Amino acid sequence: MRTDWYKPVMAAAGAPLRPETFHFAIRKGGPFFMPVDPAEYVAGLLPKVTDSDMAYLAQRGLGLGAAYREALGGEVSVHGIPQGSWFGDREVPLTVSGPSALASHLEAQVIWLRFRIQLATLAKLDPDSLPALFGTVTCAAEADIVRETLDSTETPIDWDILIDEEGYFEHIKARATELVSIVGDPARVFEAGMRAASCIEQHRIAVAAAHEAGFLATSNVEVARDLGIIAGGTTGHEHTQRHFGDHAAFTAVRDSVAGEVTFLVDTYSTLECGLPTAIEVMQETPERACSIRFDSESTMEGDYLAGVAAFRAAGIEAPINLGGGFDAATTRRFEELRHSVGWPAHLQRYMYGQYLVEPHVPLPTRGDVGAVYKLCQSGNRPTMKFSDNPAKSSPPGRPVTWRKVGSTDESEGGDHEPQPVGLIGQLGEAPLPGYALLTDGVPLSTNPRALRGVRPGLSPATQALADKLNQHRLDQIATVRPTPS
């Protein structure tokens, strides 16, 4: 149960046993040092499903059955860069392939690896900063992670690590209390910060603090069950990617999952595809309880106003869920917008990720680097995440990292090479001349300075897949009727 609620929801509306591949990447802030063996790390995350787990899901309306259980009991294959390797922004340090429900289930825990990576990178590049940044941690488990990671990098710990669980609890409780006060009704706020935590113990403290402040729900299934609160969530980008279209994805969850279902509308284009398709699906079955979720931070305000106008033009009153970088200030802003357009309070909800997990001390956060885990192949069909923000797009297929060899790997990294330092190739594709396979290859002596601020290029095979999928996106948009206005 150590996963976000939307994972079993998407499995119920998907194909739990379909082979899929997900990739882990970090979008910004590189270079990064890999302190673990990726295959060993992922192997330690595999779940063990019990009868009580299945009973809990069934009680919550998800009778997932034998296929889901078989999937979670399955195996995964991991392709990762060697321990001790350097990698850069948007390169692919590891992929996980296996049954859909299992590979998807691992998302939050794989993303937790970013904390170890951030720590190990600082240990290599700026060890003098460690006492100030890691002198205080949020829980005992986080302290153990610090010790394990520094030991793996052969970095001595010559300072005392203070565990301030109480300070962290009160910090999160204060933030959650303010949020409840702003919206006036705890049913309108939702904790969804599992992926932004460093470990399950840290997130358990954060959820308990938010609950004490009045929050009624969290995305974390394990912690929700343990605390006796609501496990909840929406569908994610992978759901639409798995169904290769908004209409197919929205109807799949609408027709498979009991109770209210939520459509994430920014996979292809929020206003040109997701929103009008969501309205179309809602109008097909007005008796079903449906809502939408906006997730694109850069266009959130315009998307929200367009959503309210479109709902009114279509005669729909349905909840609008807002997520993506929300904090107290943005909540106040969107409450002001709600009042200005006269949208009912009970139809506007807020989801909080990092804001309700972020430490009270200067520990590195997920937001500093933008660590992600994205679906890139479903069955034998490559797929990729799109967004209204091009910076959030992801590579398709079964991506691997190639590294330029020669002067880039051995020099002091002062001058940029005319060719990219890294390329995203495909599993089984032969590296171009001058490049070597880093994923599942051998450690290469890349100078980390050569990776700073440099984005990888795409191999011929990866570029061809991306071009084909970008055309698929345009085709999806072209088939959608305009949003009512």
C-alpha positions, 0 to 999 in steps of 0.5 A: 500500500506504499503508493499514491491512491491514484495508482490503484484507481488507474489500474482499475481503469487500465491494464494491470498486467500490460508490460510498461516502462517508466523512466526516472529523471531529474529536470534541473540543477545538475550535474548529479552523482548516483550513490546507489546501484539502481537495480538493487535500489528498486529491488528493495521497493517491491511490494508484498500484497496481503489479503488485508491490502486487497480487502482495504481497496475493496472496501474503498470501492476498488475490487481490483481482483486477481490481475492486480494482485498478480501484477504487484507480485510480479518482477521488474527489470531495471536499466540504470547507470552504474553506481558512482556515475555522473548524469545531467539534467534530463538524462535517464539514469534508470528505467523500470519495466514490468507489469503496468500496476507494479511499475506504476506503483513504485513511482513515489519511492523511486522519486525518493531516490532524488534525496540520496542523489542530492546529498551524494552530489553535494558530498562530491562537489561541496562537502563543506556545505553538508553540516549546515544543510544536513545538521538537522533532519525531520525524522530518524529514518532520514538521518539513517539515509544521510548516514548510508549515503555519506558512507557510500560516498566515503564522506566522513560525518564530523558533525552531530545530526539532530533529529527534530521530528517535533519541529517538523510536525509543528511546521507542517501543522502551522501551514495546514492550519493556515490553509484550512483557515483560508478556504474555511472548509477542510473538505476543500483541501487535500494533501498529496505530497508523497512524491516530495518526501524523502521517505515514508517516515517523513511523509507519515509525520507530515500527513499526521500534522496536516490531519491534526490541523483539520485535513481529511484526506491524503494521497498516501494509501498506507498512511491513510489506512494507518491513520484512519483518514481518507485515501484519495486522488485523481488520475495522472498523466500516465492514465491518458498516455496509457489510453493514447487519448483524452476521450478514451482515458476519461471514459475508461475511468468513468466507466470502471471506477465507482464514485466521483472520478477526476479527469486530468486535462493537461496531457495534450493541451488543456484548453484545446483538448483536455477541457472540451473532451472532459465536458463532452464525457460529462455530458454523455453521462450526466448522472455520473459524478465527475470533476476535472483537475488543472495541473499546469502551473504556468497557465493555471490562472487562465485555465481556471477562468476558462474552465469556469466559463466553459462549465457554465456555457455547457450547463455543468456544475462540477468540482474543479481541483487545482494542483501544482505548486500551490501554497498559502499565497496561491490559495488566497489568490485563487479564492479571490478569483473564485469570489470574482467569478462567483464560483461556488466554494464547494466546487473548488478544491486544492491539492498540496504537494511539496508545500505540506512536506517541505522541511523547516530546515534547509534540507534539499527538496524535490522542487529544487531539482524537479525529479520525475517518474514518467510512463514512456512505453505501454505495451509495444507502443511508445508514449510520452508526456506532453504539457502546455509547458514544453519543459515538462515533456518526457522522452518516449520508448525505452530510453537509455543514456549515451555519453560522449567519450574522449575529450569531454570525459577526460578534460576539465570541462571548460569548453562546450563540445559541438556535439551534446555531452549526452544523448537519449538513445533507445534500448538496443539502438547502437550508440552513434560514433563517439558515444558509449552506452552509460545505462547498463554500461560501464562507469565513465569518467565524465567531468561533472562540469561538462554536464552543468547546464547542458541538456541531452540530445536525442538519438535518431530513433528517439527523435523519430519516436518523439516526432511521431508522438508529437504528430499524434498530439496534434491529431488528437487536438484536431479531432476535438470540438471547441470548448463552449464559451 
